[in-house]
Amino acid sequence: MDETTLERYVRAGVIARKALDAAAGRVVEGVKLADVVAEAEGIIKDSGAGVAFPMNISIDAIAAHYTPIPDDPKVFERGQVVKLDLGAHVDGCIADTATTVEVGTNDNTPMVNASREALRAAIELVQPGVRLEHVGKVIEDTIRDAGFSPIINLTGHTMRSWELHAGKSVYNVRRSGSAVLEKGEVVAIEPFATNGEGRVGDSSLSDIYRIVGPGKVRMRTARQILDTVLKEYRTLPFARRMLVKRFGLAQTTIALKQLVVSRALHNYSILKEHGNGIVTQAEHTVVVLDDPIVTTA
């Protein structure tokens, strides 16, 4: 990795951390989820970076992929366990980070701490040549020793320029035969802990999309949206709300449906814990060097 690229990753991490800290401070009873997202994503853009994916606000048993819909009325409620997951990029160099916040209570502090401690322990292992099965084992052992279950089918991931998931997965459990981290790679490590069954499944469809192919659609707005996505987001995920001001709610909604049917876009599912257990998450991005750099710390 050259110096310019490393500087971009580090800068993206600083910006992402700034946005995440601001968002965490706004998780208060009665505050709208949409307002927190608007502020956090605004910080990223005002700092000269791009939003690497729509900010996820996943509550209680929802583990991932909820982002506010246009004019979303949802507000935070006392006792909720809120996962905040966001990303920033500088010229495609991505930082991905997450934290968990309870709304007005501390009932789930041990589980929040379990995911954070698992992340800390995993980062300590990161170096060129480490097998990802060993990283997964320390995540699993840390979470189980705290009395909770790791979510076995959610993973961290390596990242490349303009590519959020670059092929290697960091499981929350030991997975024999998994890959080796190489010098210069960038990896997002994100332990998930739960008091449920330890597995997530698809719930309803989210408002998050990603381009996967050219597609063939007749609708003019659909073609315009596809051109906009290719230009502004490339292969990175985006949300319907990011297009509504430009194309209108009704036209955007219809166009996105057509693009999904034509297989130009993938529509992510909201992921929910199978046993309806509470889920906590912690995440940092690490540049794998002889002296690794945690860009989002």
C-alpha positions in Angstrom: 0.0 0.0 0.0 1.5 3.4 -1.0 1.6 6.4 1.3 -1.2 8.3 -0.4 -3.6 5.3 -0.2 -2.8 4.8 3.5 -3.4 8.5 4.2 -6.8 8.1 2.6 -7.7 5.1 4.7 -6.6 6.9 7.9 -8.5 10.1 7.0 -11.7 8.1 6.3 -11.3 6.4 9.7 -11.0 9.7 11.5 -14.1 11.1 9.8 -16.1 7.9 10.4 -15.2 7.9 14.1 -16.2 11.6 14.4 -19.6 10.8 12.9 -20.1 7.7 15.0 -19.3 9.6 18.2 -21.8 12.3 17.3 -24.5 9.7 16.5 -23.9 7.8 19.8 -24.5 11.0 21.7 -27.8 11.5 20.0 -29.3 8.2 21.0 -31.8 9.5 23.5 -35.4 8.7 24.2 -37.7 10.6 21.8 -35.1 11.5 19.2 -35.9 10.4 15.6 -33.7 7.8 14.0 -33.7 9.8 10.8 -32.4 12.9 12.5 -29.4 10.9 13.9 -28.6 9.5 10.4 -28.9 12.9 8.8 -26.5 14.4 11.3 -24.0 11.6 11.1 -24.0 11.4 7.3 -23.9 15.2 7.1 -20.7 15.1 9.2 -19.1 12.7 6.8 -20.0 14.8 3.7 -19.1 18.1 5.4 -15.7 16.6 6.2 -15.0 16.1 2.5 -15.6 12.3 2.5 -18.3 10.1 1.0 -20.8 7.9 2.7 -19.6 4.4 2.2 -23.0 2.8 2.9 -26.3 4.0 4.4 -26.0 4.3 8.2 -27.6 1.3 9.9 -29.6 1.8 13.1 -30.5 -1.7 14.2 -32.5 -2.1 17.4 -32.8 -5.0 19.9 -33.2 -8.3 17.9 -32.5 -6.6 14.6 -28.8 -7.2 14.0 -28.2 -5.3 10.7 -29.4 -3.5 7.6 -32.1 -1.2 9.0 -31.8 2.3 7.7 -34.5 5.0 7.9 -37.0 5.1 5.1 -38.0 8.6 3.7 -40.0 10.5 6.4 -39.4 7.7 8.9 -41.4 8.4 12.1 -39.4 6.0 14.3 -38.0 7.4 17.5 -35.7 5.9 20.2 -37.5 4.3 23.1 -36.3 3.7 26.7 -34.6 0.3 27.1 -33.7 -0.2 23.5 -30.3 -1.7 22.5 -29.2 0.3 19.5 -26.5 -0.7 17.0 -25.0 2.2 15.1 -23.0 1.1 12.0 -21.6 3.6 9.5 -18.9 4.1 6.9 -17.0 6.8 5.3 -14.7 6.7 2.3 -12.0 9.0 0.8 -11.7 8.4 -2.9 -13.0 4.9 -2.4 -10.8 4.1 0.6 -13.3 2.9 3.3 -13.6 3.0 7.0 -16.3 0.9 8.6 -17.2 1.3 12.3 -20.0 0.5 14.8 -21.0 0.7 18.4 -23.9 -0.2 20.6 -25.8 2.2 22.9 -28.6 1.6 25.3 -31.4 4.1 25.5 -31.7 5.3 29.1 -30.8 2.0 30.8 -27.8 -0.2 31.6 -29.6 -3.5 31.6 -27.5 -5.0 28.8 -24.1 -3.6 29.7 -22.4 -7.0 30.1 -23.4 -8.0 26.6 -22.4 -4.6 25.2 -19.0 -5.0 26.9 -18.7 -8.6 25.5 -18.8 -7.5 21.9 -16.4 -4.6 22.7 -13.9 -6.9 24.5 -14.1 -9.4 21.7 -13.2 -6.7 19.2 -10.3 -5.6 21.4 -9.0 -9.1 21.7 -9.3 -9.7 18.0 -7.5 -6.6 17.0 -4.6 -7.7 19.2 -4.1 -10.7 17.0 -4.1 -8.8 13.7 -0.8 -8.9 11.8 0.4 -10.1 8.4 0.1 -13.9 8.2 -2.4 -14.4 10.9 -5.1 -17.0 10.1 -8.6 -15.7 10.4 -9.7 -18.8 12.1 -7.6 -17.7 15.1 -9.2 -14.3 15.1 -12.6 -16.0 15.0 -11.7 -18.2 17.9 -10.7 -15.4 20.2 -14.0 -13.6 19.3 -16.0 -16.7 20.1 -14.1 -17.5 23.3 -14.4 -13.9 24.6 -18.2 -13.7 24.0 -18.9 -17.2 25.3 -16.8 -16.6 28.4 -18.9 -13.5 29.1 -22.0 -15.8 29.1 -23.4 -14.9 25.6 -23.4 -16.4 22.1 -21.5 -15.1 19.1 -23.6 -14.7 15.9 -22.2 -17.4 13.7 -23.5 -16.1 10.3 -22.5 -12.5 10.6 -18.9 -11.6 9.7 -16.3 -8.9 9.5 -14.7 -8.5 6.1 -11.7 -7.3 4.1 -12.2 -4.2 2.0 -10.7 -2.7 -1.1 -11.0 0.5 -3.0 -14.8 1.0 -3.7 -15.4 -2.5 -2.4 -17.0 -3.0 1.0 -16.8 -6.8 1.0 -13.5 -7.8 -0.7 -13.7 -11.6 -0.3 -12.2 -12.6 3.0 -14.6 -13.0 6.0 -13.8 -12.7 9.7 -16.2 -15.0 11.4 -17.4 -14.6 15.0 -16.5 -18.2 15.6 -13.5 -20.4 14.7 -13.9 -21.5 11.1 -11.2 -24.1 10.1 -9.4 -23.4 6.8 -10.3 -19.8 6.7 -8.0 -17.3 5.0 -4.8 -15.5 6.0 -4.5 -11.7 6.4 -1.9 -10.2 4.2 0.2 -7.1 4.6 -1.5 -4.1 3.1 -5.0 -5.5 3.4 -7.8 -3.6 5.1 -10.2 -5.5 7.4 -13.3 -4.5 9.3 -13.7 -6.7 12.4 -17.2 -6.7 13.9 -18.1 -9.1 16.7 -21.8 -9.6 17.4 -23.0 -11.0 20.7 -26.5 -12.1 21.6 -28.5 -13.7 24.4 -30.5 -15.5 21.7 -29.7 -18.5 19.5 -26.6 -17.0 17.8 -27.9 -16.9 14.3 -29.7 -14.3 12.2 -32.1 -14.7 9.3 -33.8 -12.5 6.7 -36.7 -10.4 8.0 -38.4 -7.9 5.8 -36.6 -6.1 2.9 -34.6 -3.0 3.9 -34.3 0.3 2.1 -30.6 -0.5 1.2 -29.5 -1.4 -2.4 -26.4 -2.1 -4.3 -25.7 -2.3 -8.0 -25.0 -5.8 -9.3 -25.5 -5.6 -13.1 -26.5 -3.5 -16.0 -30.2 -4.5 -16.1 -32.7 -3.6 -18.8 -35.5 -1.2 -17.9 -37.8 1.0 -20.0 -38.6 3.5 -17.3 -36.7 6.8 -17.9 -36.3 7.5 -14.2 -35.0 4.0 -13.6 -32.3 4.5 -16.2 -31.4 7.9 -14.7 -31.2 6.4 -11.2 -28.9 3.6 -12.5 -26.6 6.2 -14.1 -26.6 8.3 -10.9 -25.7 5.2 -8.8 -22.9 4.2 -11.1 -21.5 7.7 -11.0 -21.9 8.5 -7.3 -21.8 5.2 -5.5 -20.3 2.8 -7.9 -20.4 -0.6 -6.2 -21.1 0.8 -2.7 -24.6 0.4 -1.1 -27.0 3.3 -1.1 -30.5 4.0 0.3 -33.8 5.1 -1.3 -33.8 8.3 0.8 -30.5 9.3 -0.9 -32.4 9.6 -4.2 -35.8 11.0 -3.2 -34.9 14.7 -3.3 -33.7 14.4 -6.9 -36.3 12.0 -8.3 -39.3 12.2 -6.0 -40.6 9.5 -3.7 -43.1 7.8 -6.0 -40.8 7.7 -9.0 -37.8 6.6 -7.0 -39.8 3.8 -5.3 -41.2 2.5 -8.6 -37.8 2.7 -10.4 -36.0 0.9 -7.6 -38.5 -2.0 -7.8 -38.0 -2.3 -11.5 -34.3 -2.3 -11.1 -34.4 -5.0 -8.6 -36.7 -7.1 -10.8 -34.3 -6.6 -13.7 -31.4 -7.7 -11.5 -29.6 -4.5 -11.9 -29.8 -3.9 -8.1 -29.7 -6.1 -5.0 -32.1 -5.2 -2.2 -30.7 -6.1 1.2 -32.8 -7.8 3.8 -33.1 -6.7 7.4 -31.4 -9.3 9.5 -33.0 -10.5 12.8 -31.8 -12.8 15.5 -33.5 -16.2 15.2 -34.4 -16.5 18.8 -35.5 -12.9 19.1 -32.5 -12.3 21.3 -31.0 -8.9 21.9 -27.9 -8.2 19.7 -24.8 -6.0 20.4 -22.1 -5.1 18.0 -18.7 -3.4 18.0 -16.5 -2.7 15.0 -13.2 -1.1 13.9 -11.3 -1.0 10.6 -7.7 -2.1 10.7 -4.9 -1.7 8.1 -2.8 -4.8 8.2 0.8 -3.8 8.5 3.8 -4.9 10.6 2.5 -2.3 13.0 -1.3 -2.4 12.3 -3.3 0.8 12.2 -6.8 0.9 13.7 -8.2 3.8 11.6 -11.4 4.2 13.5 -10.1 4.1 17.0 
